[in-house]
Amino acid sequence: MTALALAALMSLPLYPLNPTVQDTLNHMNLHVTAGMNGPSSVVSGGPELTVKYEMLFNHPFVLRAALDYRYGEVSSATFPDGDMHRAILSGEWLYYRGTDRLTGYLGVGIVWSLNHFTPSPATADSLLTNFGITDVSVSDAVGFRITAGLRILRSYSIEIGITETNPKYIYYSQLSPDRFSLAGQRFRFNDFRVTVGYLFTLKM
């Protein structure tokens, strides 16, 4: 029974009989994806657009560099409300298995999130009136990403991923013409994303 179960498992598309010979990945790809990132405890869900460069490093590992753009709205009882724009640079290692029809992969890597926060007019007025805060921003942050995906017929992809960083809200107060103060409030920023994509072959 065990032998039968293993034989059935190895016959699935994700387990080619000779993966090194039947390598189904191009040497270099430009991978473009679009999708949604889910809400976190601070930021609402929103759209995402990503451009990835992928290089087959050595079977079965792929090196990926990517640039994401994400948008969301902060609506929280704890933090100032406003619009959050993020550009995320990432580097990942992917492990893949599969055939021409279907390839599965898992990845892990580091990210650098460049955050741009614009407080809503009501929030800015409230901070200035009640606390003397003249500006608020969100710091850049380093974090990590975990990715799982499927590649269909070499060119189409479906991907899910978790990204986590720990930036800070930075509050700026102008005390006098030549004096100011800064205060920080760190928070956990994690989100879940689902994307679909297309791969453009750069080198066979």
N, C-alpha and C positions, 0 to 999 in steps of 0.2 A: 504493500500500500504506500509506504514511504517513497519507494522508487517511482511509482506511478505519479504521485503528487509532484515530485521533483521534475519528472519528465514533462508534466503539464505546465509547470512554472517556467521551465526553460524554453518552452515552445511559444510563449507569449511574445508579442512584438518588442517588448522592452528588453528581451534577453536573446540577442542574436547568438547563433551557434559559435561563430568565430568573430567576436566583436572587433578584434584588431584588424583582421582582413576586411570585414564588412563595415569599416568605419563610415558612418553616414553623415559626418559633419564636414562642412567646407572649412578650409584652413582659416579664412577670415570672412567675417560677416559684419554688415551694418544692420542693426536690429532696431526698428522703430516700433514703439508701443504706445497705446493710449488706453486710459481706463479711469477708474475711480479709486480714491483712497478713503477708507472708512473713517468715521468720527473717532476722536480720542477723547480723553477726559477734559480737554481744553478746547480743541479745534474741531469744527464740524467737518463732515466729509466734503470732498470736492474733486474736481477733475485733475488728471495728471497726464503729462506728455513726456516721453523719455526717448532719448537717443543713446544707443549702446554700441560700442565697438567690441567685437568678440574675436578672440584668436585661439585656435586649437593649439594648446601648449604642448601636450603630450597625452595620447590616449590613456585614460578617458577624462582628461582634465582640460577645462577651458578657462582662459583668463578674460575677464570682462571689465571694461571701464565704461561708466555711464554718467549722463547728466539728466537729472529729472527737473521738471518744473511742476510745482503743486500750488494749489490755491485753496484756502479755507477761511472760515469766519470764526473768530473767537467770540463765544457767548457763554460766559461763566460768571458764577456768583463770587468767585475768588479772584479772578484776574480781569484786567481791563478788556473791554470789548473792542473789536475792530477787525480789519482785514489782514490776513497773513499770507504773504507770498514767500515761497521757498524754492531755492535752487539747490539741488542736492548732488554733490559729486561723490561717486562711489567707485570702489574697486572690489571685485569679487572673484572667488574661485568657484567654478561649477564642476560637478561630477555628473557625467551623463551615461546612459545606456539606451540602446535602441536600434532600430532599423530605419529603412527609408520611409516606412509608413508612420512610425511613431517613435519618438525619442523622449524619455523622461530625464529630468535633471534636478539636482539639488545644489544650492549654493550658499555660501556665507562670505561676508566681507565687511569692510569698514566704510563709513559714510562721513562726509563733512557737509553739514547743513548750513546754508547761508540764508538767514531769515530776515525778512523785511516786514515790519509790523506798522500799520497805520491805525491809530486809535480812532474810533468813531467820534464825530463832533460832540455828542452828548457826554461821552466818556472823558474827552479832553477837557471840556468845561467843568465837569464834576471834579476831576483831579486837581485842576488849577484852583477852583473855589474852595474845596475842602481841605486839600493837603499842600497847596502851593507847588504842585508838580507841573512843570512847564513842558515836559516831553517824556515819552516812554517808548522804549524799543525792546526788541528781543535779540539776545546775543547769538552769534554763530556757535555751533556745537559739533563735536565729534561723537559718533555713535556706531551702531552695527546694524546689519541687515541679514535676514534669512530669507531665502527664495526657494520656491518649488515650481516646476513648470513642465509643460508638455509641448513638444514640437511636432507638428503634423506635416507630413509630406515635405520635410526639410524647410519649408518657407513660412509656415504659419505657427503662431505660438499662443498659448494660454498660460498665464503666470499668476501666482499669488505670492505675497511677500509681507514680511513684518519689518518695519524700520523703527529703531528706538534711539533717541537722543535726549540729552538733559541740558537744555539751554536755560538762560536766565532772563527774566524781565528786568530791565534796567530803568530806574526812575531818575529823572534829572530835575533838579530844583535850582532856580536862580535866586540866590539869597540876597545878592546886591550886584551892582555893576561889575565887581571884580571878585565875587565869591559865589561858588555853586557847590552843590552836593550831589553825590550819586549813591543810590541804594539798589541792591540786587535781590531778586527773589527767584530761586531756582525751582524748576518744575520738570516733571517727567513727561516726555513727548513721544508717545508711541502710536503707530497707526498700522492698519491692515489694508493692503491694496490688491485689486484684481485688474489685470490688464490683458488685452489681446494685441498681437503684433504681427509684423511681417519682416522677413529677413532678406536683405539684398546681398548677393554674393559679391565679395570683393576679390577673392582669390580661391580657385578650386583646389 
